[in-house]
Amino acid sequence: MTTTTKSKALILHGAKDLRLETRDTPVPTGNEVQLAIRATGLCGSDLHYYIHGRNGDFVVQRPMALGHESSGLVTATGPDVKTLRVGDRVALEVGLPCRKCLYCASDRYNLCANMRFRSSAKTFPHLDGTLMQFTNHPEDMCHKLPDSVSYAGGALAEPLAVCLHAIRRSHPPTKEEAELARSLGEESAAMVFGAGAIGLLMAAALATSQHFSSIIIADIDARRLKVAESLGLGLKTHLIERSATTPPAKDAPQEEQTAYAMKTARETADKIKKTHNIPNGFARVYECTGVPPCIQAGIYAAAAGGVLVQVGMGAPILTLHHGAAMLREVDIIGVFRYDKYAYPAAIELLEKEAFKRVEDKIVTHRVDLSVEGQGERAFTLAAKGVDEEGVAVVKVLIESSF
């Protein structure tokens, strides 16, 4: 009886050292299913590992497969599997919680201190990601895909789950609250900083599931804003331009640098509000870049009583105008991955007809894992942000045709 399946896997050995290797995948046991991975999207954390051999404090200590935005086909099942069958198509939720702590019991397992996440070097031994031909995964962390959702859509379920978790934590205005605002001549608008994959998915999710009067998405890259406009969801775009004020020298006193940063942030926010006729600010601001100037501008862009939702991962220490938030009761909410409700909601949203165009536009580049050198090309494309023809790179999908 065969106890393993040979599987090609794209393995990171160190910074910019990717190798296509053969690994053994054991027969699934217990509640595991074996999956033929069909599509994996590249994420910012994957890029950090590829470029630097680390992601923040998490250093790759031994060869590890990257990738965690994945979908696949069930090819075998363990003896305790109850709901999935061979031939089912699924999206993988790759965080494995302990299931014993208070956070797990209260459905916030994303905060579980003992969470193991595939393709993360936070724990050792590392848990390999999904850039491989076959892998085993727990049944309850595999979400069945409807026939109308493609493998590419299934791979988008992970970043979309991040967005939906962020939206839910922001407590967006209800339909009745939005109508009340309109009746009083007020806007109930949303602002998204960043037109990368997360920002575009965030804007699309807001447009198709929430009740904002308008949604503005801002970025410094005009090409990415063109992608936002092409989604056909009525999004308004804003190109953030460089400040006309000369920044202080790098060795200038901290007070001078802080004053410049706050002045620039206020100017950026004021220009966005004026351009789009939102004089009182945005009910919700979703910051999807992690870049300090955008986070700083987000506080000024938010309306009194509004919410700034920090989705993008960036500098761990920031200078923020606390008074601008406190005196206007602007809540600042952090987001880390997603809770147990996010994946089912993401798949439900992916079923909507409006999201078919979103998938087509956000997945800008596809490469084949089985072709030697294409895995490295995928990471190079994602890192550069633009391809050889000058087309903006939003989401790179690595597909398997083994």
Secondary structure, DSSP 8 states (H G I E B T S, - for coil): ---EEEEEEEEEEETTEEEEEEEEEE---TTEEEEEEEEEE--HHHHHHHHHSEETTEE--S-EE---EEEEEEEEE-TT--S--TT-EEEE--EE--SSSHHHHTT-GGG-TT-EETT--SSSS----S-BSEEEEEGGGEEE--TTS-HHHHHHHHHHHHHHHHHHHT----HHHHHHHHHTT----EEEE--SHHHHHHHHHHHHH---S-EEEEES-HHHHHHHHHT-S--EEEE----SS----TTS-HHHHHHHHHHHHHHHHHHHHHHTT-TT-EEEEEE-S--HHHHHHHHHHEEEEEEEEE-S---SS----HHHHHTTT-EEEE--S--TTHHHHHHHHHTSTHHHHHHHHHEEEEEETTSTTHHHHHHHHHHHSB-TTS-B--EEEEE---
